[in-house]
């Protein structure tokens, strides 16, 4: 996958996984933001941002469905 000096490839796949699997994005973000190379730091920052956007999107959907009273109807 990587030797630690370059970001994981393909980057877009890791961004999408970070969006849907938040813990993965947070872990990748923390690990790769510790590296000294600017490209690798940018990759880590983008993974972290994708994870945060995923969490916020999920919370917003939960709140919106809860306010509209659709939560129980959608799930069951």
Phi, psi and omega in degrees: 000295181208158177258010179094345181261349180228153177293160177295145179244148347285136186298318183301320178300317180292327176293317179294317177297323178295326179293317184271330179244089191298319182298320177299314180297320179293317180295313178300318180300313181295315182296310187281342175284347177279344183284151183281339184286134182298322180295321180289320177298320179296320177299314179298319179296318180294322176296318179295318178297317179298320179295317180294318177297321177298317179296313181297319179298317179296317179296317179298317178297318179298315181293315181297313179295326178293319179292326180276353180073024182263353186303312182287328182287327181287317185277344182192000000 
